[in-house]
Amino acid sequence: MRFVAIPPELDVNSGNAALVNAALLAGLYPKILSIGPENGQMRTLTNQTASFHPSSVNFGKNQMEFGVTHLAYFTLM
């Protein structure tokens, strides 16, 4: 569903998932966590270990089940 009509000449890259993901990553940088594919360990882009806070709704969940390799965060404590 679209809320506004986008002219076709401005919508040429909406089907390019790699480009859309790159734009999102650039906009969210540096608040990105990388999830290791082999062990599910979350790390910041500066290689700092990260985990969910016990009060988070994601606490206790397996990061591998999110189906993504990167997450954005708001605050790192």
PQR file with spaces between the fields and no chain letter, atoms N, CA, C, O and H, PARSE charges and radii, in Angstrom:
ATOM       1  N    MET     1       0.846   -1.168    0.000 -0.4000 1.5000
ATOM       2  CA   MET     1       0.000    0.000    0.000 -0.0000 2.0000
ATOM       3  C    MET     1       0.896    1.237    0.000  0.5500 1.7000
ATOM       4  O    MET     1       1.878    1.294    0.739 -0.5500 1.4000
ATOM       5  N    ARG     2       0.573    2.183   -0.793 -0.4000 1.5000
ATOM       6  CA   ARG     2       1.324    3.438   -0.867 -0.0000 2.0000
ATOM       7  C    ARG     2       0.432    4.580   -0.414  0.5500 1.7000
ATOM       8  O    ARG     2      -0.754    4.627   -0.740 -0.5500 1.4000
ATOM       9  H    ARG     2      -0.226    2.136   -1.393  0.4000 1.0000
ATOM      10  N    PHE     3       1.012    5.487    0.332 -0.4000 1.5000
ATOM      11  CA   PHE     3       0.276    6.652    0.822 -0.0000 2.0000
ATOM      12  C    PHE     3       0.337    7.826   -0.145  0.5500 1.7000
ATOM      13  O    PHE     3      -0.565    8.663   -0.179 -0.5500 1.4000
ATOM      14  H    PHE     3       1.976    5.448    0.597  0.4000 1.0000
ATOM      15  N    VAL     4       1.397    7.881   -0.920 -0.4000 1.5000
ATOM      16  CA   VAL     4       1.555    8.950   -1.910 -0.0000 2.0000
ATOM      17  C    VAL     4       2.010    8.324   -3.223  0.5500 1.7000
ATOM      18  O    VAL     4       2.639    7.266   -3.234 -0.5500 1.4000
ATOM      19  H    VAL     4       2.130    7.202   -0.892  0.4000 1.0000
ATOM      20  N    ALA     5       1.692    8.978   -4.308 -0.4000 1.5000
ATOM      21  CA   ALA     5       2.151    8.521   -5.623 -0.0000 2.0000
ATOM      22  C    ALA     5       3.568    9.038   -5.851  0.5500 1.7000
ATOM      23  O    ALA     5       3.834   10.235   -5.738 -0.5500 1.4000
ATOM      24  H    ALA     5       1.181    9.837   -4.300  0.4000 1.0000
ATOM      25  N    ILE     6       4.466    8.120   -6.172 -0.4000 1.5000
ATOM      26  CA   ILE     6       5.861    8.484   -6.430 -0.0000 2.0000
ATOM      27  C    ILE     6       6.085    8.404   -7.935  0.5500 1.7000
ATOM      28  O    ILE     6       5.815    7.369   -8.544 -0.5500 1.4000
ATOM      29  H    ILE     6       4.251    7.148   -6.264  0.4000 1.0000
ATOM      30  N    PRO     7       6.572    9.473   -8.538 -0.5600 1.5000
ATOM      31  CA   PRO     7       6.825    9.436   -9.979  0.2800 2.0000
ATOM      32  C    PRO     7       7.796    8.306  -10.326  0.5500 1.7000
ATOM      33  O    PRO     7       8.786    8.120   -9.619 -0.5500 1.4000
ATOM      34  N    PRO     8       7.543    7.565  -11.373 -0.5600 1.5000
ATOM      35  CA   PRO     8       8.400    6.425  -11.743  0.2800 2.0000
ATOM      36  C    PRO     8       9.874    6.783  -11.902  0.5500 1.7000
ATOM      37  O    PRO     8      10.740    5.967  -11.588 -0.5500 1.4000
ATOM      38  N    GLU     9      10.173    7.982  -12.382 -0.4000 1.5000
ATOM      39  CA   GLU     9      11.586    8.351  -12.564 -0.0000 2.0000
ATOM      40  C    GLU     9      12.316    8.539  -11.235  0.5500 1.7000
ATOM      41  O    GLU     9      13.546    8.536  -11.206 -0.5500 1.4000
ATOM      42  H    GLU     9       9.470    8.646  -12.637  0.4000 1.0000
ATOM      43  N    LEU    10      11.580    8.702  -10.136 -0.4000 1.5000
ATOM      44  CA   LEU    10      12.186    8.829   -8.802 -0.0000 2.0000
ATOM      45  C    LEU    10      12.157    7.518   -8.031  0.5500 1.7000
ATOM      46  O    LEU    10      12.697    7.433   -6.928 -0.5500 1.4000
ATOM      47  H    LEU    10      10.580    8.704  -10.159  0.4000 1.0000
ATOM      48  N    ASP    11      11.529    6.497   -8.607 -0.4000 1.5000
ATOM      49  CA   ASP    11      11.334    5.224   -7.911 -0.0000 2.0000
ATOM      50  C    ASP    11      12.104    4.085   -8.584  0.5500 1.7000
ATOM      51  O    ASP    11      11.704    2.926   -8.479 -0.5500 1.4000
ATOM      52  H    ASP    11      11.091    6.566   -9.503  0.4000 1.0000
ATOM      53  N    VAL    12      13.185    4.400   -9.262 -0.4000 1.5000
ATOM      54  CA   VAL    12      13.893    3.385  -10.037 -0.0000 2.0000
ATOM      55  C    VAL    12      14.674    2.387   -9.179  0.5500 1.7000
ATOM      56  O    VAL    12      14.964    1.288   -9.652 -0.5500 1.4000
ATOM      57  H    VAL    12      13.509    5.342   -9.348  0.4000 1.0000
ATOM      58  N    ASN    13      15.021    2.728   -7.940 -0.4000 1.5000
ATOM      59  CA   ASN    13      15.830    1.842   -7.101 -0.0000 2.0000
ATOM      60  C    ASN    13      15.067    1.188   -5.950  0.5500 1.7000
ATOM      61  O    ASN    13      15.683    0.539   -5.105 -0.5500 1.4000
ATOM      62  H    ASN    13      14.785    3.621   -7.556  0.4000 1.0000
ATOM      63  N    SER    14      13.757    1.341   -5.896 -0.4000 1.5000
ATOM      64  CA   SER    14      13.002    0.779   -4.768 -0.0000 2.0000
ATOM      65  C    SER    14      13.038   -0.743   -4.754  0.5500 1.7000
ATOM      66  O    SER    14      12.840   -1.348   -3.700 -0.5500 1.4000
ATOM      67  H    SER    14      13.257    1.868   -6.582  0.4000 1.0000
ATOM      68  N    GLY    15      13.284   -1.370   -5.885 -0.4000 1.5000
ATOM      69  CA   GLY    15      13.367   -2.830   -5.932 -0.0000 2.0000
ATOM      70  C    GLY    15      14.767   -3.365   -5.693  0.5500 1.7000
ATOM      71  O    GLY    15      14.957   -4.581   -5.661 -0.5500 1.4000
ATOM      72  H    GLY    15      13.444   -0.879   -6.741  0.4000 1.0000
ATOM      73  N    ASN    16      15.746   -2.497   -5.524 -0.4000 1.5000
ATOM      74  CA   ASN    16      17.136   -2.899   -5.302 -0.0000 2.0000
ATOM      75  C    ASN    16      17.380   -2.994   -3.791  0.5500 1.7000
ATOM      76  O    ASN    16      17.711   -2.001   -3.143 -0.5500 1.4000
ATOM      77  H    ASN    16      15.591   -1.509   -5.550  0.4000 1.0000
ATOM      78  N    ALA    17      17.212   -4.199   -3.241 -0.4000 1.5000
ATOM      79  CA   ALA    17      17.319   -4.401   -1.790 -0.0000 2.0000
ATOM      80  C    ALA    17      18.703   -4.026   -1.257  0.5500 1.7000
ATOM      81  O    ALA    17      18.806   -3.478   -0.160 -0.5500 1.4000
ATOM      82  H    ALA    17      16.943   -5.006   -3.767  0.4000 1.0000
ATOM      83  N    ALA    18      19.751   -4.308   -1.999 -0.4000 1.5000
ATOM      84  CA   ALA    18      21.103   -3.985   -1.533 -0.0000 2.0000
ATOM      85  C    ALA    18      21.276   -2.472   -1.389  0.5500 1.7000
ATOM      86  O    ALA    18      21.882   -2.006   -0.424 -0.5500 1.4000
ATOM      87  H    ALA    18      19.668   -4.753   -2.891  0.4000 1.0000
ATOM      88  N    LEU    19      20.755   -1.718   -2.328 -0.4000 1.5000
ATOM      89  CA   LEU    19      20.874   -0.262   -2.267 -0.0000 2.0000
ATOM      90  C    LEU    19      20.020    0.322   -1.141  0.5500 1.7000
ATOM      91  O    LEU    19      20.450    1.246   -0.451 -0.5500 1.4000
ATOM      92  H    LEU    19      20.262   -2.096   -3.112  0.4000 1.0000
ATOM      93  N    VAL    20      18.817   -0.211   -0.955 -0.4000 1.5000
ATOM      94  CA   VAL    20      17.952    0.252    0.138 -0.0000 2.0000
ATOM      95  C    VAL    20      18.610   -0.055    1.482  0.5500 1.7000
ATOM      96  O    VAL    20      18.605    0.791    2.376 -0.5500 1.4000
ATOM      97  H    VAL    20      18.468   -0.961   -1.516  0.4000 1.0000
ATOM      98  N    ASN    21      19.178   -1.260    1.637 -0.4000 1.5000
ATOM      99  CA   ASN    21      19.870   -1.620    2.877 -0.0000 2.0000
ATOM     100  C    ASN    21      21.083   -0.726    3.119  0.5500 1.7000
ATOM     101  O    ASN    21      21.335   -0.329    4.257 -0.5500 1.4000
ATOM     102  H    ASN    21      19.182   -1.947    0.911  0.4000 1.0000
ATOM     103  N    ALA    22      21.826   -0.407    2.084 -0.4000 1.5000
ATOM     104  CA   ALA    22      22.989    0.469    2.223 -0.0000 2.0000
ATOM     105  C    ALA    22      22.568    1.866    2.672  0.5500 1.7000
ATOM     106  O    ALA    22      23.238    2.484    3.500 -0.5500 1.4000
ATOM     107  H    ALA    22      21.621   -0.729    1.159  0.4000 1.0000
ATOM     108  N    ALA    23      21.465    2.359    2.130 -0.4000 1.5000
ATOM     109  CA   ALA    23      20.972    3.680    2.532 -0.0000 2.0000
ATOM     110  C    ALA    23      20.528    3.674    3.990  0.5500 1.7000
ATOM     111  O    ALA    23      20.792    4.628    4.722 -0.5500 1.4000
ATOM     112  H    ALA    23      20.921    1.857    1.458  0.4000 1.0000
ATOM     113  N    LEU    24      19.860    2.612    4.417 -0.4000 1.5000
ATOM     114  CA   LEU    24      19.449    2.504    5.824 -0.0000 2.0000
ATOM     115  C    LEU    24      20.669    2.441    6.743  0.5500 1.7000
ATOM     116  O    LEU    24      20.714    3.123    7.766 -0.5500 1.4000
ATOM     117  H    LEU    24      19.645    1.836    3.822  0.4000 1.0000
ATOM     118  N    LEU    25      21.643    1.634    6.382 -0.4000 1.5000
ATOM     119  CA   LEU    25      22.860    1.515    7.184 -0.0000 2.0000
ATOM     120  C    LEU    25      23.571    2.854    7.303  0.5500 1.7000
ATOM     121  O    LEU    25      24.029    3.219    8.386 -0.5500 1.4000
ATOM     122  H    LEU    25      21.607    1.080    5.550  0.4000 1.0000
ATOM     123  N    ALA    26      23.668    3.581    6.209 -0.4000 1.5000
ATOM     124  CA   ALA    26      24.336    4.886    6.230 -0.0000 2.0000
ATOM     125  C    ALA    26      23.576    5.863    7.121  0.5500 1.7000
ATOM     126  O    ALA    26      24.190    6.673    7.816 -0.5500 1.4000
ATOM     127  H    ALA    26      23.297    3.284    5.330  0.4000 1.0000
ATOM     128  N    GLY    27      22.257    5.794    7.106 -0.4000 1.5000
ATOM     129  CA   GLY    27      21.450    6.702    7.918 -0.0000 2.0000
ATOM     130  C    GLY    27      21.492    6.369    9.399  0.5500 1.7000
ATOM     131  O    GLY    27      21.360    7.260   10.238 -0.5500 1.4000
ATOM     132  H    GLY    27      21.759    5.136    6.541  0.4000 1.0000
ATOM     133  N    LEU    28      21.674    5.098    9.730 -0.4000 1.5000
ATOM     134  CA   LEU    28      21.687    4.674   11.133 -0.0000 2.0000
ATOM     135  C    LEU    28      23.089    4.628   11.736  0.5500 1.7000
ATOM     136  O    LEU    28      23.233    4.523   12.954 -0.5500 1.4000
ATOM     137  H    LEU    28      21.781    4.374    9.049  0.4000 1.0000
ATOM     138  N    TYR    29      24.117    4.705   10.902 -0.4000 1.5000
ATOM     139  CA   TYR    29      25.493    4.636   11.375 -0.0000 2.0000
ATOM     140  C    TYR    29      25.760    5.717   12.414  0.5500 1.7000
ATOM     141  O    TYR    29      25.322    6.847   12.199 -0.5500 1.4000
ATOM     142  H    TYR    29      24.001    4.790    9.913  0.4000 1.0000
ATOM     143  N    PRO    30      26.434    5.460   13.503 -0.5600 1.5000
ATOM     144  CA   PRO    30      27.174    4.269   13.899  0.2800 2.0000
ATOM     145  C    PRO    30      26.400    3.360   14.855  0.5500 1.7000
ATOM     146  O    PRO    30      26.993    2.448   15.431 -0.5500 1.4000
ATOM     147  N    LYS    31      25.117    3.575   15.037 -0.4000 1.5000
ATOM     148  CA   LYS    31      24.343    2.800   16.018 -0.0000 2.0000
ATOM     149  C    LYS    31      23.844    1.483   15.435  0.5500 1.7000
ATOM     150  O    LYS    31      22.642    1.222   15.379 -0.5500 1.4000
ATOM     151  H    LYS    31      24.635    4.315   14.569  0.4000 1.0000
ATOM     152  N    ILE    32      24.794    0.664   15.004 -0.4000 1.5000
ATOM     153  CA   ILE    32      24.509   -0.608   14.368 -0.0000 2.0000
ATOM     154  C    ILE    32      25.199   -1.726   15.142  0.5500 1.7000
ATOM     155  O    ILE    32      26.356   -1.590   15.541 -0.5500 1.4000
ATOM     156  H    ILE    32      25.770    0.876   15.049  0.4000 1.0000
ATOM     157  N    LEU    33      24.488   -2.829   15.352 -0.4000 1.5000
ATOM     158  CA   LEU    33      25.067   -4.029   15.933 -0.0000 2.0000
ATOM     159  C    LEU    33      25.180   -5.078   14.841  0.5500 1.7000
ATOM     160  O    LEU    33      24.278   -5.226   14.017 -0.5500 1.4000
ATOM     161  H    LEU    33      23.549   -2.939   15.028  0.4000 1.0000
ATOM     162  N    SER    34      26.272   -5.793   14.837 -0.4000 1.5000
ATOM     163  CA   SER    34      26.472   -6.888   13.907 -0.0000 2.0000
ATOM     164  C    SER    34      26.249   -8.191   14.660  0.5500 1.7000
ATOM     165  O    SER    34      26.753   -8.356   15.771 -0.5500 1.4000
ATOM     166  H    SER    34      27.005   -5.672   15.506  0.4000 1.0000
ATOM     167  N    ILE    35      25.508   -9.111   14.075 -0.4000 1.5000
ATOM     168  CA   ILE    35      25.262  -10.412   14.698 -0.0000 2.0000
ATOM     169  C    ILE    35      26.129  -11.437   13.984  0.5500 1.7000
ATOM     170  O    ILE    35      25.994  -11.645   12.778 -0.5500 1.4000
ATOM     171  H    ILE    35      25.099   -8.977   13.172  0.4000 1.0000
ATOM     172  N    GLY    36      27.024  -12.078   14.737 -0.4000 1.5000
ATOM     173  CA   GLY    36      27.923  -13.080   14.153 -0.0000 2.0000
ATOM     174  C    GLY    36      27.145  -14.286   13.664  0.5500 1.7000
ATOM     175  O    GLY    36      26.360  -14.852   14.424 -0.5500 1.4000
ATOM     176  H    GLY    36      27.134  -11.909   15.717  0.4000 1.0000
ATOM     177  N    PRO    37      27.340  -14.698   12.413 -0.5600 1.5000
ATOM     178  CA   PRO    37      26.573  -15.817   11.866  0.2800 2.0000
ATOM     179  C    PRO    37      26.917  -17.168   12.489  0.5500 1.7000
ATOM     180  O    PRO    37      26.102  -18.090   12.467 -0.5500 1.4000
ATOM     181  N    GLU    38      28.116  -17.283   13.039 -0.4000 1.5000
ATOM     182  CA   GLU    38      28.522  -18.571   13.598 -0.0000 2.0000
ATOM     183  C    GLU    38      28.060  -18.781   15.042  0.5500 1.7000
ATOM     184  O    GLU    38      27.784  -19.912   15.440 -0.5500 1.4000
ATOM     185  H    GLU    38      28.778  -16.533   13.057  0.4000 1.0000
ATOM     186  N    ASN    39      27.974  -17.709   15.827 -0.4000 1.5000
ATOM     187  CA   ASN    39      27.619  -17.878   17.241 -0.0000 2.0000
ATOM     188  C    ASN    39      26.499  -16.959   17.713  0.5500 1.7000
ATOM     189  O    ASN    39      26.053  -17.086   18.853 -0.5500 1.4000
ATOM     190  H    ASN    39      28.199  -16.789   15.503  0.4000 1.0000
ATOM     191  N    GLY    40      26.039  -16.050   16.885 -0.4000 1.5000
ATOM     192  CA   GLY    40      24.958  -15.147   17.276 -0.0000 2.0000
ATOM     193  C    GLY    40      25.386  -14.040   18.214  0.5500 1.7000
ATOM     194  O    GLY    40      24.533  -13.347   18.769 -0.5500 1.4000
ATOM     195  H    GLY    40      26.401  -15.947   15.959  0.4000 1.0000
ATOM     196  N    GLN    41      26.687  -13.851   18.411 -0.4000 1.5000
ATOM     197  CA   GLN    41      27.200  -12.804   19.302 -0.0000 2.0000
ATOM     198  C    GLN    41      26.988  -11.435   18.685  0.5500 1.7000
ATOM     199  O    GLN    41      27.331  -11.213   17.524 -0.5500 1.4000
ATOM     200  H    GLN    41      27.380  -14.414   17.960  0.4000 1.0000
ATOM     201  N    MET    42      26.423  -10.509   19.462 -0.4000 1.5000
ATOM     202  CA   MET    42      26.227   -9.144   18.986 -0.0000 2.0000
ATOM     203  C    MET    42      27.447   -8.294   19.326  0.5500 1.7000
ATOM     204  O    MET    42      27.979   -8.357   20.435 -0.5500 1.4000
ATOM     205  H    MET    42      26.145  -10.689   20.406  0.4000 1.0000
ATOM     206  N    ARG    43      27.878   -7.493   18.343 -0.4000 1.5000
ATOM     207  CA   ARG    43      29.011   -6.594   18.531 -0.0000 2.0000
ATOM     208  C    ARG    43      28.710   -5.271   17.858  0.5500 1.7000
ATOM     209  O    ARG    43      28.006   -5.215   16.849 -0.5500 1.4000
ATOM     210  H    ARG    43      27.446   -7.442   17.442  0.4000 1.0000
ATOM     211  N    THR    44      29.259   -4.194   18.436 -0.4000 1.5000
ATOM     212  CA   THR    44      29.133   -2.880   17.813 -0.0000 2.0000
ATOM     213  C    THR    44      30.113   -2.808   16.643  0.5500 1.7000
ATOM     214  O    THR    44      30.909   -3.724   16.437 -0.5500 1.4000
ATOM     215  H    THR    44      29.830   -4.240   19.255  0.4000 1.0000
ATOM     216  N    LEU    45      30.052   -1.730   15.890 -0.4000 1.5000
ATOM     217  CA   LEU    45      30.983   -1.566   14.774 -0.0000 2.0000
ATOM     218  C    LEU    45      32.405   -1.327   15.247  0.5500 1.7000
ATOM     219  O    LEU    45      33.347   -1.455   14.464 -0.5500 1.4000
ATOM     220  H    LEU    45      29.406   -0.986   16.058  0.4000 1.0000
ATOM     221  N    THR    46      32.577   -0.975   16.536 -0.4000 1.5000
ATOM     222  CA   THR    46      33.916   -0.828   17.120 -0.0000 2.0000
ATOM     223  C    THR    46      34.347   -2.108   17.827  0.5500 1.7000
ATOM     224  O    THR    46      35.289   -2.098   18.619 -0.5500 1.4000
ATOM     225  H    THR    46      31.812   -0.870   17.172  0.4000 1.0000
ATOM     226  N    ASN    47      33.653   -3.217   17.537 -0.4000 1.5000
ATOM     227  CA   ASN    47      33.964   -4.555   18.044 -0.0000 2.0000
ATOM     228  C    ASN    47      33.740   -4.723   19.546  0.5500 1.7000
ATOM     229  O    ASN    47      34.379   -5.569   20.173 -0.5500 1.4000
ATOM     230  H    ASN    47      32.888   -3.225   16.894  0.4000 1.0000
ATOM     231  N    GLN    48      32.853   -3.938   20.124 -0.4000 1.5000
ATOM     232  CA   GLN    48      32.480   -4.059   21.526 -0.0000 2.0000
ATOM     233  C    GLN    48      31.354   -5.082   21.650  0.5500 1.7000
ATOM     234  O    GLN    48      30.408   -5.050   20.863 -0.5500 1.4000
ATOM     235  H    GLN    48      32.334   -3.251   19.615  0.4000 1.0000
ATOM     236  N    THR    49      31.437   -5.987   22.621 -0.4000 1.5000
ATOM     237  CA   THR    49      30.368   -6.958   22.846 -0.0000 2.0000
ATOM     238  C    THR    49      29.123   -6.247   23.351  0.5500 1.7000
ATOM     239  O    THR    49      29.216   -5.318   24.153 -0.5500 1.4000
ATOM     240  H    THR    49      32.205   -6.014   23.261  0.4000 1.0000
ATOM     241  N    ALA    50      27.964   -6.680   22.884 -0.4000 1.5000
ATOM     242  CA   ALA    50      26.701   -6.079   23.297 -0.0000 2.0000
ATOM     243  C    ALA    50      25.696   -7.174   23.609  0.5500 1.7000
ATOM     244  O    ALA    50      25.787   -8.283   23.081 -0.5500 1.4000
ATOM     245  H    ALA    50      27.889   -7.435   22.232  0.4000 1.0000
ATOM     246  N    SER    51      24.743   -6.858   24.466 -0.4000 1.5000
ATOM     247  CA   SER    51      23.656   -7.785   24.783 -0.0000 2.0000
ATOM     248  C    SER    51      22.425   -6.973   25.144  0.5500 1.7000
ATOM     249  O    SER    51      22.514   -5.771   25.394 -0.5500 1.4000
ATOM     250  H    SER    51      24.670   -5.958   24.895  0.4000 1.0000
ATOM     251  N    PHE    52      21.278   -7.633   25.170 -0.4000 1.5000
ATOM     252  CA   PHE    52      20.037   -6.956   25.500 -0.0000 2.0000
ATOM     253  C    PHE    52      19.934   -6.719   27.005  0.5500 1.7000
ATOM     254  O    PHE    52      20.345   -7.566   27.799 -0.5500 1.4000
ATOM     255  H    PHE    52      21.205   -8.610   24.967  0.4000 1.0000
ATOM     256  N    HIS    53      19.391   -5.580   27.393 -0.4000 1.5000
ATOM     257  CA   HIS    53      19.160   -5.252   28.787 -0.0000 2.0000
ATOM     258  C    HIS    53      18.067   -6.168   29.329  0.5500 1.7000
ATOM     259  O    HIS    53      17.137   -6.504   28.596 -0.5500 1.4000
ATOM     260  H    HIS    53      19.057   -4.892   26.748  0.4000 1.0000
ATOM     261  N    PRO    54      18.153   -6.581   30.599 -0.5600 1.5000
ATOM     262  CA   PRO    54      17.132   -7.470   31.166  0.2800 2.0000
ATOM     263  C    PRO    54      15.703   -6.921   31.089  0.5500 1.7000
ATOM     264  O    PRO    54      14.755   -7.706   31.113 -0.5500 1.4000
ATOM     265  N    SER    55      15.521   -5.612   30.997 -0.4000 1.5000
ATOM     266  CA   SER    55      14.168   -5.062   30.901 -0.0000 2.0000
ATOM     267  C    SER    55      13.686   -4.961   29.447  0.5500 1.7000
ATOM     268  O    SER    55      12.551   -4.554   29.199 -0.5500 1.4000
ATOM     269  H    SER    55      16.291   -4.974   30.977  0.4000 1.0000
ATOM     270  N    SER    56      14.544   -5.328   28.486 -0.4000 1.5000
ATOM     271  CA   SER    56      14.175   -5.262   27.073 -0.0000 2.0000
ATOM     272  C    SER    56      13.209   -6.388   26.721  0.5500 1.7000
ATOM     273  O    SER    56      13.290   -7.479   27.285 -0.5500 1.4000
ATOM     274  H    SER    56      15.466   -5.658   28.688  0.4000 1.0000
ATOM     275  N    VAL    57      12.298   -6.124   25.791 -0.4000 1.5000
ATOM     276  CA   VAL    57      11.397   -7.173   25.321 -0.0000 2.0000
ATOM     277  C    VAL    57      12.170   -8.250   24.557  0.5500 1.7000
ATOM     278  O    VAL    57      11.664   -9.356   24.372 -0.5500 1.4000
ATOM     279  H    VAL    57      12.233   -5.237   25.333  0.4000 1.0000
ATOM     280  N    ASN    58      13.375   -7.941   24.118 -0.4000 1.5000
ATOM     281  CA   ASN    58      14.198   -8.907   23.388 -0.0000 2.0000
ATOM     282  C    ASN    58      15.112   -9.727   24.291  0.5500 1.7000
ATOM     283  O    ASN    58      15.796  -10.636   23.820 -0.5500 1.4000
ATOM     284  H    ASN    58      13.786   -7.042   24.269  0.4000 1.0000
ATOM     285  N    PHE    59      15.128   -9.413   25.584 -0.4000 1.5000
ATOM     286  CA   PHE    59      16.007  -10.133   26.517 -0.0000 2.0000
ATOM     287  C    PHE    59      15.623  -11.616   26.531  0.5500 1.7000
ATOM     288  O    PHE    59      14.447  -11.964   26.633 -0.5500 1.4000
ATOM     289  H    PHE    59      14.573   -8.675   25.966  0.4000 1.0000
ATOM     290  N    GLY    60      16.624  -12.470   26.429 -0.4000 1.5000
ATOM     291  CA   GLY    60      16.405  -13.910   26.460 -0.0000 2.0000
ATOM     292  C    GLY    60      16.095  -14.519   25.103  0.5500 1.7000
ATOM     293  O    GLY    60      16.008  -15.741   24.978 -0.5500 1.4000
ATOM     294  H    GLY    60      17.579  -12.187   26.346  0.4000 1.0000
ATOM     295  N    LYS    61      15.929  -13.692   24.096 -0.4000 1.5000
ATOM     296  CA   LYS    61      15.658  -14.213   22.756 -0.0000 2.0000
ATOM     297  C    LYS    61      16.967  -14.559   22.059  0.5500 1.7000
ATOM     298  O    LYS    61      18.008  -13.957   22.323 -0.5500 1.4000
ATOM     299  H    LYS    61      15.999  -12.700   24.198  0.4000 1.0000
ATOM     300  N    ASN    62      16.897  -15.525   21.181 -0.4000 1.5000
ATOM     301  CA   ASN    62      18.060  -15.924   20.396 -0.0000 2.0000
ATOM     302  C    ASN    62      18.196  -14.973   19.213  0.5500 1.7000
ATOM     303  O    ASN    62      17.290  -14.875   18.386 -0.5500 1.4000
ATOM     304  H    ASN    62      16.051  -16.015   20.967  0.4000 1.0000
ATOM     305  N    GLN    63      19.311  -14.282   19.132 -0.4000 1.5000
ATOM     306  CA   GLN    63      19.523  -13.297   18.082 -0.0000 2.0000
ATOM     307  C    GLN    63      19.504  -13.936   16.692  0.5500 1.7000
ATOM     308  O    GLN    63      19.165  -13.273   15.711 -0.5500 1.4000
ATOM     309  H    GLN    63      20.047  -14.362   19.804  0.4000 1.0000
ATOM     310  N    MET    64      19.859  -15.201   16.605 -0.4000 1.5000
ATOM     311  CA   MET    64      19.884  -15.885   15.311 -0.0000 2.0000
ATOM     312  C    MET    64      18.472  -16.047   14.741  0.5500 1.7000
ATOM     313  O    MET    64      18.311  -16.208   13.531 -0.5500 1.4000
ATOM     314  H    MET    64      20.134  -15.739   17.401  0.4000 1.0000
ATOM     315  N    GLU    65      17.460  -16.007   15.591 -0.4000 1.5000
ATOM     316  CA   GLU    65      16.079  -16.185   15.144 -0.0000 2.0000
ATOM     317  C    GLU    65      15.469  -14.913   14.568  0.5500 1.7000
ATOM     318  O    GLU    65      14.365  -14.956   14.025 -0.5500 1.4000
ATOM     319  H    GLU    65      17.591  -15.876   16.573  0.4000 1.0000
ATOM     320  N    PHE    66      16.166  -13.775   14.676 -0.4000 1.5000
ATOM     321  CA   PHE    66      15.653  -12.536   14.104 -0.0000 2.0000
ATOM     322  C    PHE    66      15.694  -12.569   12.581  0.5500 1.7000
ATOM     323  O    PHE    66      14.947  -11.837   11.931 -0.5500 1.4000
ATOM     324  H    PHE    66      17.063  -13.740   15.118  0.4000 1.0000
ATOM     325  N    GLY    67      16.547  -13.397   12.006 -0.4000 1.5000
ATOM     326  CA   GLY    67      16.643  -13.514   10.561 -0.0000 2.0000
ATOM     327  C    GLY    67      17.389  -12.374    9.886  0.5500 1.7000
ATOM     328  O    GLY    67      17.244  -12.164    8.681 -0.5500 1.4000
ATOM     329  H    GLY    67      17.154  -13.991   12.534  0.4000 1.0000
ATOM     330  N    VAL    68      18.190  -11.632   10.657 -0.4000 1.5000
ATOM     331  CA   VAL    68      18.971  -10.524   10.109 -0.0000 2.0000
ATOM     332  C    VAL    68      20.404  -10.626   10.613  0.5500 1.7000
ATOM     333  O    VAL    68      20.684  -11.352   11.566 -0.5500 1.4000
ATOM     334  H    VAL    68      18.308  -11.803   11.635  0.4000 1.0000
ATOM     335  N    THR    69      21.301   -9.902    9.973 -0.4000 1.5000
ATOM     336  CA   THR    69      22.702   -9.909   10.405 -0.0000 2.0000
ATOM     337  C    THR    69      23.097   -8.618   11.103  0.5500 1.7000
ATOM     338  O    THR    69      24.199   -8.520   11.642 -0.5500 1.4000
ATOM     339  H    THR    69      21.074   -9.312    9.198  0.4000 1.0000
ATOM     340  N    HIS    70      22.194   -7.607   11.101 -0.4000 1.5000
ATOM     341  CA   HIS    70      22.481   -6.338   11.752 -0.0000 2.0000
ATOM     342  C    HIS    70      21.226   -5.819   12.446  0.5500 1.7000
ATOM     343  O    HIS    70      20.107   -6.031   11.979 -0.5500 1.4000
ATOM     344  H    HIS    70      21.299   -7.687   10.664  0.4000 1.0000
ATOM     345  N    LEU    71      21.433   -5.140   13.559 -0.4000 1.5000
ATOM     346  CA   LEU    71      20.342   -4.492   14.301 -0.0000 2.0000
ATOM     347  C    LEU    71      20.738   -3.051   14.592  0.5500 1.7000
ATOM     348  O    LEU    71      21.924   -2.740   14.697 -0.5500 1.4000
ATOM     349  H    LEU    71      22.342   -4.968   13.939  0.4000 1.0000
ATOM     350  N    ALA    72      19.761   -2.181   14.721 -0.4000 1.5000
ATOM     351  CA   ALA    72      20.011   -0.801   15.129 -0.0000 2.0000
ATOM     352  C    ALA    72      19.663   -0.687   16.611  0.5500 1.7000
ATOM     353  O    ALA    72      18.767   -1.375   17.100 -0.5500 1.4000
ATOM     354  H    ALA    72      18.797   -2.434   14.636  0.4000 1.0000
ATOM     355  N    TYR    73      20.374    0.181   17.317 -0.4000 1.5000
ATOM     356  CA   TYR    73      20.090    0.396   18.731 -0.0000 2.0000
ATOM     357  C    TYR    73      19.956    1.875   19.009  0.5500 1.7000
ATOM     358  O    TYR    73      20.427    2.716   18.242 -0.5500 1.4000
ATOM     359  H    TYR    73      21.102    0.740   16.920  0.4000 1.0000
ATOM     360  N    PHE    74      19.301    2.184   20.129 -0.4000 1.5000
ATOM     361  CA   PHE    74      19.097    3.579   20.509 -0.0000 2.0000
ATOM     362  C    PHE    74      20.143    4.014   21.523  0.5500 1.7000
ATOM     363  O    PHE    74      20.802    5.037   21.338 -0.5500 1.4000
ATOM     364  H    PHE    74      18.919    1.501   20.751  0.4000 1.0000
ATOM     365  N    THR    75      20.299    3.242   22.594 -0.4000 1.5000
ATOM     366  CA   THR    75      21.244    3.566   23.661 -0.0000 2.0000
ATOM     367  C    THR    75      22.082    2.351   23.997  0.5500 1.7000
ATOM     368  O    THR    75      21.560    1.240   24.086 -0.5500 1.4000
ATOM     369  H    THR    75      19.764    2.411   22.744  0.4000 1.0000
ATOM     370  N    LEU    76      23.360    2.548   24.181 -0.4000 1.5000
ATOM     371  CA   LEU    76      24.273    1.480   24.585 -0.0000 2.0000
ATOM     372  C    LEU    76      24.720    1.793   26.006  0.5500 1.7000
ATOM     373  O    LEU    76      25.287    2.854   26.265 -0.5500 1.4000
ATOM     374  H    LEU    76      23.784    3.451   24.109  0.4000 1.0000
ATOM     375  N    MET    77      24.466    0.875   26.917 -0.4000 1.5000
ATOM     376  CA   MET    77      24.822    1.096   28.336 -0.0000 2.0000
ATOM     377  C    MET    77      25.979    0.206   28.729  0.5500 1.7000
ATOM     378  O    MET    77      26.424    0.244   29.876 -0.5500 1.4000
ATOM     379  H    MET    77      24.006    0.012   26.707  0.4000 1.0000
